[in-house]
Amino acid sequence: MSEGYSPLLEQLIKTLQCLPGVGAKSAQRMAFFLLDKDRDGALQLSQSLKDASQLVVNCERCRMLTEDTYCGFCTSNRRDATKLCVVETPADVIAIEQSGAYSGNYFVLMGHLSPIDGIGPKELGLDLLEEQLKQREISEVVLATSVTVEGDATANIVASMAQRAGAHATRIAYGIPVGGELEFIDGGTLSRALVGRREMDAELPNKDISHIQSTKHEK
């Protein structure tokens, strides 16, 4: 960047590039807009980011984002507590809620199994999930991970856990394209996928997950 740039402006542009899909040009346009056209909006954005970063945590039961110990889904008495939908991200929860086709509880993995990236069962909270499957009266686990190799592998592991706990494991599939991520699927398609979910038999139903380790730092 030219030496004529304000160091603070340069820092702002670089910081905005941490957002997904935002490159240098897009970040520059955002920065100029906020400073030229909407200073009040910039201050509001700054305060909202600060508040969310400091106060939003993971729900201790389902790992959804919340400001409280337990999120609104987990504390609601209007949810079907016998059903548990396992998703990869908080955005997936919002997408499913907007479809209007599901009224049970959730468990957010915050990713999918990817040992090469250092993401194993521990990082996905599978120990917490397994504990809940044993302690709660859950009859169906709805596997709503992405339709990718990693998403399918994750779904298979969770299905094994569900079956060992005596719960049915079902997988959404109808209408979701291979490689599809739930947050980008339209509500109608996602609704049909949930209604048309199918029973899933894990390939390794009796396999312990403790052998799966992240390998990011291994040589």
Backbone as CSV, one residue per row, in Angstrom:
resi,resn,N_x,N_y,N_z,CA_x,CA_y,CA_z,C_x,C_y,C_z
1,MET,0.849,-1.193,0.000,0.000,0.000,0.000,0.886,1.244,0.000
2,SER,0.417,2.281,-0.657,1.198,3.507,-0.805,1.528,4.112,0.552
3,GLU,2.711,4.772,0.605,3.128,5.395,1.863,2.239,6.575,2.229
4,GLY,1.404,7.028,1.273,0.497,8.129,1.546,-0.738,7.726,2.333
5,TYR,-0.966,6.427,2.464,-2.132,5.949,3.200,-1.985,6.198,4.690
6,SER,-3.103,6.457,5.336,-3.135,6.507,6.797,-2.861,5.110,7.338
7,PRO,-1.958,4.969,8.310,-1.699,3.652,8.908,-2.961,3.026,9.495
8,LEU,-3.841,3.839,10.070,-5.080,3.311,10.643,-6.011,2.794,9.553
9,LEU,-6.049,3.501,8.416,-6.865,3.049,7.296,-6.323,1.731,6.752
10,GLU,-5.013,1.653,6.629,-4.381,0.429,6.148,-4.689,-0.735,7.085
11,GLN,-4.639,-0.476,8.385,-4.941,-1.514,9.374,-6.396,-1.964,9.263
12,LEU,-7.316,-1.009,9.063,-8.734,-1.329,8.921,-8.970,-2.219,7.707
13,ILE,-8.348,-1.875,6.591,-8.516,-2.659,5.366,-7.991,-4.078,5.557
14,LYS,-6.852,-4.210,6.196,-6.297,-5.546,6.446,-7.190,-6.344,7.385
15,THR,-7.747,-5.671,8.391,-8.607,-6.352,9.354,-9.883,-6.859,8.696
16,LEU,-10.464,-6.062,7.801,-11.698,-6.461,7.120,-11.496,-7.694,6.244
17,GLN,-10.257,-7.949,5.838,-9.978,-9.106,4.992,-10.059,-10.428,5.751
18,CYS,-10.264,-10.366,7.071,-10.441,-11.607,7.832,-11.822,-12.205,7.586
19,LEU,-12.746,-11.409,7.015,-14.093,-11.893,6.731,-14.068,-12.833,5.531
20,PRO,-14.903,-13.891,5.548,-14.906,-14.846,4.434,-15.332,-14.199,3.129
21,GLY,-14.562,-14.457,2.072,-14.898,-13.939,0.756,-14.530,-12.492,0.524
22,VAL,-13.870,-11.865,1.479,-13.502,-10.451,1.353,-12.014,-10.336,1.032
23,GLY,-11.717,-9.859,-0.172,-10.337,-9.642,-0.567,-9.929,-8.198,-0.347
24,ALA,-8.767,-7.838,-0.862,-8.228,-6.498,-0.638,-9.129,-5.406,-1.217
25,LYS,-9.632,-5.620,-2.441,-10.471,-4.606,-3.085,-11.787,-4.410,-2.335
26,SER,-12.426,-5.532,-1.963,-13.698,-5.440,-1.234,-13.499,-4.781,0.121
27,ALA,-12.407,-5.136,0.789,-12.120,-4.547,2.096,-11.885,-3.046,1.972
28,GLN,-11.225,-2.651,0.905,-10.964,-1.227,0.679,-12.273,-0.465,0.462
29,ARG,-13.186,-1.052,-0.334,-14.484,-0.404,-0.570,-15.271,-0.271,0.730
30,MET,-15.256,-1.316,1.549,-15.966,-1.275,2.831,-15.403,-0.186,3.737
31,ALA,-14.084,-0.137,3.805,-13.432,0.839,4.678,-13.761,2.266,4.244
32,PHE,-13.663,2.527,2.932,-13.957,3.872,2.432,-15.422,4.234,2.656
33,PHE,-16.332,3.263,2.471,-17.755,3.537,2.689,-18.022,3.909,4.145
34,LEU,-17.476,3.121,5.067,-17.715,3.381,6.486,-17.164,4.739,6.911
35,LEU,-16.001,5.090,6.403,-15.378,6.352,6.808,-15.951,7.554,6.063
36,ASP,-16.380,7.341,4.814,-16.901,8.458,4.011,-18.397,8.684,4.208
37,LYS,-19.149,7.585,4.348,-20.613,7.675,4.294,-21.325,7.348,5.604
38,ASP,-20.709,6.573,6.466,-21.469,6.080,7.619,-20.582,5.918,8.855
39,ARG,-20.107,7.021,9.375,-19.261,6.968,10.575,-20.032,6.410,11.770
40,ASP,-21.311,6.781,11.886,-22.117,6.259,12.994,-22.263,4.740,12.881
41,GLY,-22.466,4.271,11.651,-22.565,2.831,11.426,-21.267,2.129,11.771
42,ALA,-20.146,2.773,11.456,-18.842,2.198,11.772,-18.663,2.050,13.279
43,LEU,-19.082,3.070,14.031,-18.975,3.007,15.491,-19.894,1.936,16.064
44,GLN,-21.103,1.823,15.493,-22.035,0.786,15.938,-21.474,-0.597,15.666
45,LEU,-20.918,-0.769,14.472,-20.317,-2.044,14.091,-19.189,-2.406,15.039
46,SER,-18.336,-1.432,15.331,-17.212,-1.652,16.236,-17.689,-2.092,17.619
47,GLN,-18.721,-1.413,18.138,-19.237,-1.743,19.463,-19.902,-3.119,19.474
48,SER,-20.646,-3.432,18.408,-21.316,-4.732,18.327,-20.305,-5.869,18.272
49,LEU,-19.243,-5.683,17.489,-18.193,-6.696,17.406,-17.508,-6.886,18.754
50,LYS,-17.253,-5.777,19.443,-16.613,-5.846,20.754,-17.499,-6.581,21.748
51,ASP,-18.791,-6.215,21.779,-19.717,-6.845,22.716,-19.853,-8.341,22.440
52,ALA,-20.035,-8.691,21.166,-20.213,-10.097,20.807,-18.956,-10.908,21.115
53,SER,-17.799,-10.345,20.820,-16.538,-11.050,21.067,-16.320,-11.317,22.549
54,GLN,-16.761,-10.385,23.388,-16.542,-10.512,24.824,-17.627,-11.317,25.533
55,LEU,-18.854,-11.287,25.007,-19.982,-11.836,25.763,-20.589,-13.118,25.188
56,VAL,-20.446,-13.345,23.889,-21.052,-14.534,23.284,-20.151,-15.747,23.501
57,VAL,-20.732,-16.813,24.046,-20.001,-18.046,24.337,-20.781,-19.223,23.751
58,ASN,-20.255,-20.420,23.958,-20.955,-21.620,23.510,-21.866,-22.147,24.610
59,CYS,-23.082,-22.508,24.241,-24.010,-23.147,25.175,-23.352,-24.403,25.743
60,GLU,-23.458,-24.603,27.042,-22.796,-25.734,27.687,-23.459,-27.068,27.362
61,ARG,-24.649,-27.019,26.764,-25.336,-28.268,26.420,-25.220,-28.591,24.937
62,CYS,-25.453,-27.598,24.073,-25.482,-27.893,22.634,-24.395,-27.182,21.833
63,ARG,-23.667,-26.253,22.451,-22.567,-25.519,21.824,-23.031,-24.447,20.838
64,MET,-24.331,-24.142,20.825,-24.830,-23.015,20.040,-24.304,-21.730,20.663
65,LEU,-24.216,-20.666,19.885,-23.740,-19.390,20.405,-24.825,-18.724,21.246
66,THR,-24.441,-18.212,22.409,-25.386,-17.594,23.327,-24.634,-16.703,24.307
67,GLU,-25.362,-15.814,24.981,-24.742,-15.010,26.044,-24.925,-15.659,27.407
68,ASP,-25.712,-16.729,27.462,-26.044,-17.373,28.730,-25.384,-18.742,28.839
69,THR,-25.556,-19.375,29.992,-25.002,-20.716,30.182,-25.630,-21.697,29.201
70,TYR,-26.956,-21.598,29.057,-27.685,-22.446,28.111,-28.446,-21.556,27.123
71,CYS,-28.489,-21.966,25.869,-29.132,-21.154,24.834,-30.654,-21.269,24.904
72,GLY,-31.332,-20.453,24.122,-32.787,-20.439,24.108,-33.402,-21.732,23.607
73,PHE,-32.708,-22.448,22.717,-33.222,-23.727,22.235,-33.238,-24.760,23.355
74,CYS,-32.178,-24.783,24.141,-32.061,-25.781,25.207,-32.986,-25.500,26.385
75,THR,-33.317,-24.244,26.621,-34.163,-23.895,27.766,-35.646,-23.830,27.405
76,SER,-35.972,-23.906,26.124,-37.371,-23.820,25.709,-38.120,-25.108,26.039
77,ASN,-39.336,-24.975,26.558,-40.164,-26.153,26.825,-41.076,-26.477,25.642
78,ARG,-40.884,-25.773,24.531,-41.681,-26.023,23.333,-40.940,-26.891,22.311
79,ARG,-39.705,-27.262,22.615,-38.940,-28.103,21.699,-39.195,-29.581,21.997
80,ASP,-39.065,-30.429,20.977,-39.202,-31.877,21.147,-37.871,-32.432,21.647
81,ALA,-37.805,-32.716,22.940,-36.546,-33.131,23.562,-36.120,-34.540,23.171
82,THR,-36.989,-35.294,22.485,-36.632,-36.656,22.077,-35.853,-36.667,20.764
83,LYS,-35.773,-35.512,20.100,-35.044,-35.420,18.833,-33.848,-34.485,18.988
84,LEU,-32.726,-34.885,18.395,-31.502,-34.090,18.462,-30.914,-33.982,17.064
85,CYS,-30.808,-32.777,16.553,-30.252,-32.540,15.222,-28.793,-32.116,15.356
86,VAL,-27.903,-32.860,14.735,-26.467,-32.583,14.811,-26.035,-31.832,13.555
87,VAL,-25.507,-30.630,13.745,-25.092,-29.774,12.631,-23.633,-29.356,12.804
88,GLU,-23.074,-28.760,11.763,-21.668,-28.358,11.808,-21.461,-26.954,12.357
89,THR,-22.383,-26.045,12.083,-22.172,-24.644,12.461,-23.445,-24.014,13.019
90,PRO,-23.306,-22.923,13.776,-24.489,-22.183,14.229,-25.343,-21.689,13.066
91,ALA,-24.710,-21.359,11.937,-25.462,-20.913,10.758,-26.395,-22.005,10.256
92,ASP,-25.997,-23.270,10.421,-26.855,-24.381,10.018,-28.113,-24.434,10.872
93,VAL,-27.975,-24.130,12.163,-29.136,-24.094,13.058,-30.148,-23.065,12.559
94,ILE,-29.657,-21.882,12.221,-30.536,-20.817,11.741,-31.230,-21.236,10.451
95,ALA,-30.482,-21.872,9.539,-31.059,-22.313,8.265,-32.174,-23.327,8.496
96,ILE,-31.952,-24.270,9.402,-32.965,-25.290,9.690,-34.180,-24.669,10.356
97,GLU,-33.962,-23.738,11.277,-35.078,-23.066,11.937,-35.925,-22.304,10.922
98,GLN,-35.280,-21.666,9.971,-36.006,-20.896,8.958,-36.808,-21.788,8.021
99,SER,-36.415,-23.063,7.908,-37.172,-23.988,7.059,-38.509,-24.349,7.687
100,GLY,-38.605,-24.258,9.018,-39.841,-24.560,9.723,-40.197,-26.031,9.773
101,ALA,-39.256,-26.914,9.419,-39.559,-28.347,9.327,-39.037,-29.155,10.504
102,TYR,-38.475,-28.492,11.504,-37.874,-29.220,12.627,-38.139,-28.463,13.914
103,SER,-38.464,-29.197,14.981,-38.779,-28.541,16.257,-38.076,-29.192,17.446
104,GLY,-37.050,-29.988,17.169,-36.319,-30.630,18.256,-35.158,-29.781,18.747
105,ASN,-34.248,-30.413,19.474,-33.055,-29.730,19.978,-31.889,-29.902,19.006
106,TYR,-30.784,-29.238,19.317,-29.615,-29.249,18.435,-28.345,-29.621,19.192
107,PHE,-27.337,-30.017,18.408,-25.965,-30.103,18.913,-25.068,-29.591,17.796
108,VAL,-24.259,-28.575,18.107,-23.417,-27.924,17.097,-21.977,-28.413,17.234
109,LEU,-21.466,-29.046,16.194,-20.113,-29.602,16.230,-19.031,-28.538,16.084
110,MET,-19.359,-27.421,15.489,-18.377,-26.377,15.174,-17.319,-26.882,14.191
111,GLY,-17.773,-27.680,13.219,-16.857,-28.192,12.210,-17.184,-29.628,11.849
112,HIS,-16.226,-30.304,11.223,-16.374,-31.721,10.910,-15.015,-32.390,11.076
113,LEU,-15.023,-33.711,11.153,-13.771,-34.437,11.342,-12.795,-34.140,10.209
114,SER,-11.591,-33.735,10.579,-10.541,-33.462,9.604,-9.200,-33.567,10.321
115,PRO,-8.733,-34.808,10.556,-7.495,-35.009,11.317,-6.306,-34.219,10.790
116,ILE,-6.228,-34.056,9.464,-5.085,-33.346,8.892,-5.083,-31.869,9.287
117,ASP,-6.269,-31.336,9.620,-6.384,-29.945,10.067,-6.434,-29.838,11.585
118,GLY,-6.190,-30.943,12.258,-6.190,-30.919,13.717,-7.571,-30.967,14.334
119,ILE,-8.578,-31.402,13.579,-9.946,-31.466,14.094,-10.349,-32.924,14.281
120,GLY,-10.359,-33.357,15.533,-10.762,-34.713,15.880,-11.995,-34.694,16.755
121,PRO,-12.354,-35.827,17.358,-13.546,-35.916,18.213,-13.561,-34.910,19.351
122,LYS,-12.406,-34.648,19.951,-12.347,-33.711,21.074,-12.741,-32.310,20.633
123,GLU,-12.222,-31.876,19.481,-12.516,-30.527,18.987,-13.996,-30.372,18.622
124,LEU,-14.637,-31.467,18.235,-16.049,-31.422,17.855,-16.982,-31.616,19.047
125,GLY,-16.418,-31.851,20.213,-17.246,-32.030,21.405,-17.990,-33.351,21.433
126,LEU,-17.442,-34.381,20.763,-18.150,-35.656,20.707,-18.244,-36.335,22.065
127,ASP,-17.325,-36.013,22.982,-17.437,-36.561,24.334,-18.679,-36.009,25.029
128,LEU,-18.946,-34.715,24.846,-20.143,-34.095,25.412,-21.397,-34.667,24.761
129,LEU,-21.353,-34.865,23.455,-22.493,-35.429,22.739,-22.782,-36.848,23.221
130,GLU,-21.743,-37.644,23.371,-21.925,-39.027,23.819,-22.527,-39.074,25.221
131,GLU,-22.081,-38.170,26.080,-22.622,-38.094,27.439,-24.114,-37.764,27.410
132,GLN,-24.504,-36.841,26.537,-25.913,-36.467,26.438,-26.758,-37.601,25.883
133,LEU,-26.226,-38.337,24.928,-26.959,-39.467,24.365,-27.227,-40.532,25.421
134,LYS,-26.311,-40.665,26.352,-26.473,-41.658,27.413,-27.441,-41.186,28.493
135,GLN,-27.412,-39.892,28.801,-28.172,-39.375,29.933,-29.584,-38.927,29.572
136,ARG,-29.799,-38.472,28.349,-31.108,-37.943,27.960,-31.912,-38.985,27.184
137,GLU,-33.215,-38.863,27.193,-34.099,-39.790,26.487,-34.282,-39.319,25.045
138,ILE,-33.269,-39.571,24.236,-33.280,-39.155,22.834,-33.605,-40.368,21.967
139,SER,-34.664,-40.263,21.174,-35.089,-41.387,20.341,-34.559,-41.292,18.912
140,GLU,-34.282,-40.063,18.448,-33.790,-39.886,17.084,-32.697,-38.830,17.030
141,VAL,-31.611,-39.165,16.351,-30.539,-38.211,16.090,-30.558,-37.905,14.596
142,VAL,-30.863,-36.660,14.267,-30.930,-36.231,12.866,-29.562,-35.705,12.456
143,LEU,-28.941,-36.362,11.497,-27.594,-35.987,11.062,-27.700,-35.002,9.902
144,ALA,-27.381,-33.747,10.194,-27.503,-32.676,9.203,-26.148,-32.059,8.909
145,THR,-25.125,-32.892,8.831,-23.804,-32.410,8.437,-23.795,-32.209,6.925
146,SER,-22.803,-31.497,6.426,-22.732,-31.189,4.998,-22.552,-32.463,4.174
147,VAL,-23.010,-32.400,2.922,-22.919,-33.557,2.034,-21.555,-33.536,1.346
148,THR,-20.524,-33.785,2.132,-19.138,-33.840,1.663,-18.505,-35.094,2.243
149,VAL,-17.315,-35.421,1.795,-16.616,-36.588,2.339,-16.439,-36.444,3.844
150,GLU,-16.020,-35.240,4.276,-15.809,-35.002,5.708,-17.129,-35.026,6.474
151,GLY,-18.162,-34.430,5.871,-19.467,-34.421,6.521,-20.041,-35.813,6.666
152,ASP,-19.876,-36.643,5.631,-20.368,-38.018,5.692,-19.602,-38.837,6.727
153,ALA,-18.288,-38.642,6.801,-17.484,-39.366,7.790,-17.898,-38.985,9.202
154,THR,-18.144,-37.703,9.407,-18.591,-37.226,10.715,-19.952,-37.810,11.055
155,ALA,-20.860,-37.815,10.081,-22.202,-38.367,10.292,-22.130,-39.840,10.658
156,ASN,-21.222,-40.576,10.040,-21.092,-42.002,10.316,-20.648,-42.251,11.753
157,ILE,-19.705,-41.450,12.233,-19.238,-41.589,13.614,-20.364,-41.276,14.593
158,VAL,-21.094,-40.196,14.339,-22.185,-39.808,15.239,-23.303,-40.845,15.195
159,ALA,-23.566,-41.418,14.020,-24.584,-42.463,13.904,-24.214,-43.673,14.757
160,SER,-22.935,-44.021,14.769,-22.464,-45.122,15.615,-22.744,-44.836,17.080
161,MET,-22.458,-43.612,17.501,-22.699,-43.217,18.884,-24.184,-43.288,19.217
162,ALA,-25.017,-42.815,18.296,-26.463,-42.818,18.521,-26.994,-44.236,18.662
163,GLN,-26.542,-45.121,17.790,-27.017,-46.501,17.818,-26.570,-47.222,19.080
164,ARG,-25.371,-46.931,19.537,-24.913,-47.554,20.788,-25.747,-47.082,21.970
165,ALA,-26.284,-45.860,21.867,-27.106,-45.307,22.949,-28.577,-45.689,22.803
166,GLY,-28.902,-46.456,21.754,-30.275,-46.914,21.570,-31.166,-45.950,20.814
167,ALA,-30.589,-44.976,20.121,-31.373,-43.999,19.359,-31.292,-44.305,17.865
168,HIS,-32.327,-43.923,17.130,-32.304,-44.043,15.675,-31.468,-42.902,15.104
169,ALA,-30.704,-43.200,14.069,-29.925,-42.168,13.382,-30.512,-41.982,11.993
170,THR,-30.890,-40.751,11.662,-31.411,-40.457,10.330,-30.543,-39.391,9.673
171,ARG,-30.531,-39.408,8.347,-29.654,-38.504,7.586,-30.483,-37.714,6.586
172,ILE,-30.348,-36.391,6.591,-31.026,-35.610,5.561,-30.233,-35.764,4.266
173,ALA,-30.936,-35.923,3.165,-30.238,-36.142,1.905,-31.013,-35.605,0.722
174,TYR,-32.318,-35.816,0.698,-33.121,-35.466,-0.466,-33.022,-33.979,-0.795
175,GLY,-32.578,-33.696,-2.011,-32.533,-32.309,-2.462,-31.264,-31.558,-2.110
176,ILE,-30.418,-32.128,-1.246,-29.168,-31.459,-0.883,-28.072,-31.929,-1.835
177,PRO,-27.476,-31.051,-2.630,-26.462,-31.477,-3.586,-25.175,-31.916,-2.907
178,VAL,-24.445,-32.815,-3.583,-23.147,-33.242,-3.066,-22.240,-32.025,-2.950
179,GLY,-21.598,-31.886,-1.805,-20.752,-30.724,-1.553,-21.512,-29.556,-0.977
180,GLY,-22.833,-29.735,-0.778,-23.661,-28.629,-0.301,-23.504,-28.354,1.180
181,GLU,-23.494,-27.074,1.547,-23.477,-26.656,2.943,-24.845,-26.082,3.284
182,LEU,-25.385,-26.468,4.435,-26.773,-26.163,4.765,-27.100,-24.684,4.738
183,GLU,-26.181,-23.836,5.190,-26.506,-22.415,5.291,-26.764,-21.772,3.933
184,PHE,-26.350,-22.445,2.835,-26.550,-21.888,1.499,-27.703,-22.551,0.750
185,ILE,-28.416,-23.486,1.414,-29.544,-24.171,0.790,-30.824,-23.388,1.054
186,ASP,-31.686,-23.254,0.035,-32.921,-22.491,0.236,-33.858,-23.232,1.182
187,GLY,-34.746,-22.478,1.822,-35.607,-23.030,2.859,-36.499,-24.158,2.387
188,GLY,-37.054,-24.048,1.166,-37.932,-25.092,0.652,-37.208,-26.408,0.461
189,THR,-36.017,-26.345,-0.126,-35.218,-27.553,-0.336,-34.822,-28.177,0.992
190,LEU,-34.409,-27.341,1.936,-33.993,-27.847,3.237,-35.172,-28.462,3.981
191,SER,-36.343,-27.855,3.861,-37.542,-28.395,4.501,-37.859,-29.784,3.964
192,ARG,-37.794,-29.965,2.642,-38.056,-31.277,2.041,-36.999,-32.290,2.448
193,ALA,-35.755,-31.829,2.590,-34.670,-32.725,2.995,-34.883,-33.236,4.413
194,LEU,-35.393,-32.371,5.281,-35.656,-32.775,6.665,-36.842,-33.727,6.742
195,VAL,-37.910,-33.400,6.023,-39.101,-34.255,6.034,-38.781,-35.623,5.431
196,GLY,-37.946,-35.649,4.383,-37.622,-36.893,3.702,-36.373,-37.577,4.216
197,ARG,-35.955,-37.270,5.441,-34.730,-37.885,5.969,-34.893,-39.401,6.059
198,ARG,-33.770,-40.104,5.920,-33.792,-41.561,5.871,-33.012,-42.152,7.033
199,GLU,-33.385,-43.385,7.373,-32.677,-44.107,8.426,-31.237,-44.332,7.990
200,MET,-30.308,-44.175,8.913,-28.892,-44.356,8.587,-28.298,-45.455,9.437
201,ASP,-27.652,-46.420,8.786,-26.915,-47.462,9.487,-25.443,-47.119,9.401
202,ALA,-24.820,-46.910,10.540,-23.393,-46.585,10.546,-22.602,-47.770,10.040
203,GLU,-21.542,-47.483,9.286,-20.715,-48.557,8.748,-19.976,-49.294,9.844
204,LEU,-19.641,-48.582,10.916,-18.902,-49.182,12.023,-19.650,-48.902,13.324
205,PRO,-20.830,-49.516,13.533,-21.679,-49.157,14.665,-21.089,-49.440,16.021
206,ASN,-20.138,-50.347,16.110,-19.578,-50.688,17.418,-18.174,-50.143,17.622
207,LYS,-17.760,-49.301,16.739,-16.387,-48.789,16.776,-16.248,-47.672,17.798
208,ASP,-15.233,-47.732,18.606,-14.955,-46.668,19.569,-14.308,-45.509,18.824
209,ILE,-14.618,-44.271,19.204,-14.070,-43.103,18.506,-12.755,-42.631,19.110
210,SER,-12.324,-43.253,20.195,-11.138,-42.758,20.893,-9.871,-42.911,20.063
211,HIS,-9.931,-43.798,19.018,-8.730,-44.016,18.212,-8.499,-42.907,17.202
212,ILE,-9.502,-42.070,16.977,-9.378,-41.003,15.983,-8.714,-39.803,16.627
213,GLN,-7.573,-39.420,16.154,-6.838,-38.301,16.736,-6.533,-37.268,15.667
214,SER,-6.464,-36.027,16.068,-6.046,-34.996,15.128,-4.557,-35.148,14.875
215,THR,-4.144,-34.869,13.634,-2.746,-35.096,13.258,-2.073,-33.831,12.766
216,LYS,-2.656,-32.697,13.028,-2.142,-31.437,12.484,-0.704,-31.191,12.890
217,HIS,-0.361,-31.518,14.127,0.973,-31.197,14.625,1.914,-32.403,14.596
218,GLU,1.420,-33.530,14.047,2.278,-34.698,13.970,3.101,-34.647,12.697
219,LYS,4.274,-35.219,12.765,5.154,-35.269,11.590,5.293,-36.710,11.120
